[in-house]
């Protein structure tokens, strides 16, 4: 469900929002504020970054191979030795 809120802003924030719209970085003021909220959420650890999510997915894919190496059932070779 989409929520809405009314924002009041002026000065430097207004200039920044208008410039981002003029540059066509965002197509609406709502998009500007949503992007800002998401960036702050990542910065303060409220949500995971895209990079963190990708890293977790890569680890999950590699986990079986890592476990085989740790258990001694598989061996890693240096690229130079292959």
C-alpha positions in Angstrom: 0.0 0.0 0.0 1.4 3.4 -1.1 1.5 6.0 1.7 1.6 9.7 1.1 2.8 12.7 3.1 3.0 16.4 2.6 6.5 17.9 2.7 7.5 21.5 3.0 10.9 22.6 1.9 12.7 25.6 0.6 16.2 27.0 0.0 18.9 24.6 -0.8 16.6 21.6 -0.7 14.3 23.2 -3.2 17.2 24.1 -5.5 18.6 20.6 -5.3 15.2 19.0 -6.1 14.5 21.3 -9.0 18.0 20.8 -10.4 17.6 17.0 -10.3 14.4 17.3 -12.1 15.8 19.6 -14.8 18.7 17.2 -15.3 16.1 14.4 -15.7 17.8 12.3 -13.0 14.3 11.8 -11.6 10.9 12.3 -13.2 9.1 13.5 -10.1 9.6 15.2 -6.7 8.3 12.0 -5.1 11.0 10.0 -6.7 13.7 12.4 -5.5 12.5 12.0 -1.9 12.0 8.3 -2.1 15.6 7.9 -3.4 16.9 10.1 -0.6 15.0 8.1 2.0 16.4 4.8 0.6 20.0 6.2 0.6 19.7 7.2 4.2 18.2 3.9 5.2 21.2 2.1 3.7 23.7 4.6 5.2 22.3 4.1 8.7 21.9 0.3 8.4 18.1 0.3 8.4 18.1 -1.8 5.2 20.8 -3.7 3.3 22.5 -2.2 0.3 22.3 -3.8 -3.1 25.9 -4.9 -2.8 25.2 -6.6 0.6 22.3 -8.5 -0.9 24.4 -9.6 -3.9 27.2 -10.7 -1.6 24.9 -12.8 0.5 23.4 -14.4 -2.6 26.9 -15.2 -3.9 27.9 -16.7 -0.6 24.8 -18.9 -0.5 25.7 -20.2 -4.0 29.3 -20.9 -3.0 28.4 -22.4 0.5 28.3 -26.1 -0.6 31.8 -25.8 -2.2 33.2 -24.0 0.8 31.9 -26.7 3.1 33.5 -29.4 0.9 36.8 -27.6 1.1 36.6 -27.2 4.9 35.7 -30.8 5.3 38.6 -31.9 3.2 36.4 -33.5 0.5 37.6 -31.0 -2.0 40.9 -29.1 -2.5 41.6 -25.6 -3.9 44.4 -25.2 -6.4 46.3 -22.0 -7.1 45.7 -20.7 -10.6 49.4 -20.8 -11.3 49.5 -24.5 -10.5 46.8 -25.5 -13.0 
